Amino acid sequence: MCDLGVTIEGTDLEARIAQLNTEMDARGLTFRPYYWLSDEWFTPDGVPGIAIPFYLAHPRLAKLEFAQMLEVEGGDPEECMRILRHEVGHAIDNAFALRRRPRRRRLFGHPGIEYPEYYTPKPYSKSYVQHLDHWYAQSHPDEDFAETFAVWLSPASEWRQRYAGWPALRKLEYMDGLMTSIGHKAAPVDNPVEIEPLSQIRTTLRLLAEYRLPRLVSTNVDYGTVNGIVAGPLNPIVVDTRTAPRRHPVRLDGGIKAVWEG
């Protein structure tokens, strides 16, 4: 995988990040996370940066991802923006050490709670915002914070009207005040380390697929087709960010599965 030679620059991802920066400007946030390619979406604990899955850096890799996993997480512009907003919530949480704040803990829960292997969401709960699928805000206090941030950041959310009368509105109002208070401040945590960057991942695409396949209930991967998808050089995709569409529609932890009972 380290030999794929793909980058964020010159791809649709660059336009998505530019859109995200525009949204953060509109909310008065000067903080900017940094980005790198890895094998999946994640924001490492304590790091003000975001890992983006490598398959989003080239359409042939996205095609391979679909052949292996039957989905491409973040593959369409709106879903990609939803995930990016969520991940920025984690990154800004890390950059300003927000999880240490007492009121943050009272509203969202203690961040030291261990991530569950499974969680049982309450689909009709009004104590949580709804952003990513599977009622993801209910999986962990840190995810609740990131999801609330994402809804607050989204230009199209109209969160005051959408969540009027919901207990979740208290979290959004807290987020609004919190982001206003830190919007123009320099982040006290600035350690631009890249965890598991693509350039250091020496496994093969086939081995990565075999590792990830147990996440699916069933799958059929024709490795002859897979090999055909990635055969040949991956020519860079050139995107003119001046004319790229602007849309206003993790951390998705692969080990967490939602279980809805009743």
C-alpha positions in Angstrom: 0.0 0.0 0.0 2.9 2.4 0.7 3.7 2.2 -3.1 0.3 3.3 -4.3 1.6 6.9 -4.7 -1.7 8.6 -4.1 -2.1 11.9 -2.2 -4.8 14.3 -1.1 -3.6 17.1 -3.3 -5.2 17.3 -6.7 -8.2 15.1 -5.8 -11.8 15.6 -4.9 -10.7 15.4 -1.2 -8.9 18.7 -1.6 -12.2 20.3 -2.6 -14.0 18.7 0.3 -11.4 20.1 2.7 -11.6 23.5 1.1 -15.4 23.4 1.6 -14.9 22.4 5.3 -12.5 25.3 5.8 -15.2 27.7 4.3 -17.7 26.3 6.8 -15.3 26.8 9.7 -14.6 30.4 8.6 -18.3 31.0 8.5 -18.5 29.8 12.2 -15.6 32.0 13.2 -13.2 29.1 13.8 -9.5 29.7 12.9 -8.5 26.2 14.0 -7.5 23.9 11.1 -6.8 20.2 11.5 -4.3 18.6 9.3 -5.0 15.5 7.1 -3.2 12.4 5.9 -4.1 9.2 4.1 -4.3 5.9 6.0 -6.4 2.7 5.7 -9.6 4.1 7.2 -11.2 7.2 8.8 -10.0 8.0 12.3 -8.8 10.8 14.6 -6.2 9.5 17.1 -6.7 10.4 20.7 -4.8 13.6 21.5 -4.0 14.5 17.9 -5.5 17.5 16.2 -5.5 15.8 12.8 -7.6 13.5 10.7 -6.8 10.3 8.8 -8.7 9.8 5.5 -9.0 6.4 3.8 -6.7 6.0 0.9 -9.4 4.7 -1.4 -11.0 8.1 -1.6 -7.8 9.5 -3.3 -8.5 7.7 -6.6 -11.6 6.4 -8.3 -10.0 3.0 -9.1 -9.2 2.5 -5.5 -12.8 3.4 -4.6 -14.0 0.8 -7.0 -11.7 -1.8 -5.4 -13.1 -0.8 -1.9 -16.6 -1.4 -3.1 -15.6 -4.8 -4.6 -14.1 -5.8 -1.3 -16.5 -4.2 1.3 -19.7 -3.6 -0.7 -19.6 0.1 0.3 -17.3 3.1 0.0 -17.5 5.1 3.3 -17.3 8.7 2.4 -17.6 7.9 -1.3 -20.2 10.5 -2.2 -19.7 14.2 -1.6 -22.4 14.6 1.0 -21.4 11.6 3.1 -17.8 12.7 2.9 -18.6 16.1 4.3 -20.7 14.6 7.1 -17.8 12.4 8.1 -15.3 15.3 7.8 -17.4 17.5 10.1 -17.6 14.7 12.6 -13.9 14.1 12.6 -13.2 17.9 13.0 -15.2 17.6 16.1 -12.7 15.1 17.5 -9.8 17.1 16.2 -10.8 20.3 17.9 -11.7 18.4 21.0 -8.1 17.2 21.1 -6.5 20.5 20.1 -8.1 22.4 22.9 -8.3 19.6 25.5 -12.0 20.2 25.7 -12.8 16.9 27.3 -11.2 18.1 30.5 -13.9 20.8 31.0 -16.4 19.9 33.8 -19.5 21.2 31.9 -18.5 19.2 28.8 -18.4 16.1 31.0 -21.7 16.9 32.6 -23.5 17.3 29.3 -21.9 14.6 27.2 -20.6 12.1 29.8 -17.2 11.1 31.0 -14.7 10.7 28.1 -12.8 8.0 30.0 -15.6 5.5 29.5 -14.3 2.5 27.5 -15.6 2.3 23.9 -18.1 -0.6 23.7 -17.9 -3.4 21.3 -21.7 -3.0 20.8 -24.2 -0.3 21.8 -27.9 -0.3 21.9 -29.3 3.0 20.6 -32.7 4.4 21.4 -33.9 5.6 18.0 -36.5 8.0 19.3 -34.3 9.6 22.0 -34.3 13.4 21.9 -31.2 13.7 24.1 -28.9 13.2 21.1 -28.4 14.8 17.7 -28.8 12.8 14.6 -26.0 13.1 12.1 -24.2 9.9 11.1 -26.1 6.6 10.7 -26.9 4.2 13.5 -27.6 6.9 16.0 -23.8 7.2 16.4 -24.0 9.9 19.0 -25.3 7.3 21.4 -22.2 5.1 21.1 -19.8 7.0 23.4 -19.5 10.5 25.1 -16.8 11.5 22.7 -18.9 10.5 19.7 -21.8 12.5 21.2 -19.5 15.5 21.3 -18.3 15.1 17.7 -21.8 14.5 16.4 -23.1 17.6 18.2 -20.2 19.6 16.7 -20.9 18.3 13.2 -24.6 19.4 13.5 -23.6 22.8 14.8 -21.1 23.3 12.0 -23.3 22.1 9.1 -24.6 25.1 7.2 -27.9 23.4 6.4 -28.7 22.0 9.8 -30.8 24.9 11.2 -30.2 23.3 14.5 -32.1 25.8 16.6 -35.3 25.0 14.8 -34.6 21.3 14.1 -33.9 20.5 17.8 -36.3 23.0 19.5 -37.7 21.4 22.6 -35.2 18.5 22.6 -32.8 18.0 25.5 -30.1 17.8 22.8 -30.6 21.5 22.2 -28.7 22.2 25.5 -25.7 20.5 24.1 -25.9 22.5 20.8 -26.2 25.7 22.7 -23.2 24.8 24.8 -21.3 23.9 21.7 -22.2 27.3 20.2 -20.9 29.2 23.2 -17.8 27.0 23.5 -16.8 27.4 19.9 -17.4 31.2 20.1 -15.1 31.3 23.1 -12.2 29.5 21.4 -12.9 30.5 17.8 -9.9 32.9 17.4 -7.6 31.3 19.9 -4.5 29.3 19.0 -4.8 25.6 19.8 -2.7 24.7 22.9 -2.2 21.2 21.5 -0.2 21.3 18.3 1.5 17.9 17.7 1.2 17.2 13.9 2.0 13.5 14.1 0.6 11.1 11.5 -0.5 7.8 12.9 -0.4 4.9 10.4 0.2 7.0 7.3 -0.3 5.3 4.0 3.4 5.8 3.3 4.3 3.5 6.1 1.7 0.7 5.6 3.6 -2.1 4.0 0.7 -4.7 3.8 -0.8 -5.5 0.5 -4.3 -4.6 -0.6 -5.3 -8.3 -0.6 -4.1 -8.8 3.0 -5.9 -5.7 4.1 -9.1 -7.0 2.5 -8.7 -10.4 4.2 -8.3 -8.5 7.6 -11.4 -6.4 7.0 -13.7 -9.0 5.5 -14.9 -10.4 8.8 -16.7 -7.1 9.4 -19.2 -8.2 6.7 -21.9 -10.9 7.3 -21.0 -12.3 3.9 -19.1 -11.3 0.8 -17.9 -12.6 -2.5 -14.6 -11.1 -3.6 -13.3 -12.1 -7.0 -9.5 -11.5 -6.6 -9.1 -11.7 -10.4 -11.4 -8.7 -10.7 -9.6 -7.0 -7.8 -6.2 -7.4 -9.4 -7.6 -6.1 -12.6 -8.9 -2.9 -10.9 -5.5 -2.0 -9.5 -3.3 -3.1 -12.4 -1.3 -0.4 -14.0 -0.2 3.0 -12.7 -2.6 5.2 -10.8 -2.6 8.4 -12.8 -3.3 11.5 -10.7 -6.7 13.0 -10.9 -6.6 16.7 -11.6 -9.4 18.8 -10.1 -9.7 22.6 -10.5 -10.8 23.7 -7.0 -11.9 27.0 -8.4 -14.7 25.3 -10.3 -15.3 22.3 -8.0 -18.9 22.1 -6.8 -19.6 23.4 -3.3 -22.2 21.3 -1.5 -24.0 22.1 1.8 -25.8 18.9 2.6 -14.8 8.4 11.3 -14.4 8.8 13.7 -16.3 5.8 12.5 -14.9 3.1 14.7 -15.0 -0.1 12.7 -15.3 -2.3 15.8 -18.5 -0.7 17.1 -21.7 -2.1 15.9 -25.2 -0.8 16.6 -27.7 -3.2 18.0 -31.3 -2.1 18.0 -33.6 -4.1 20.2 -37.3 -3.6 19.8 
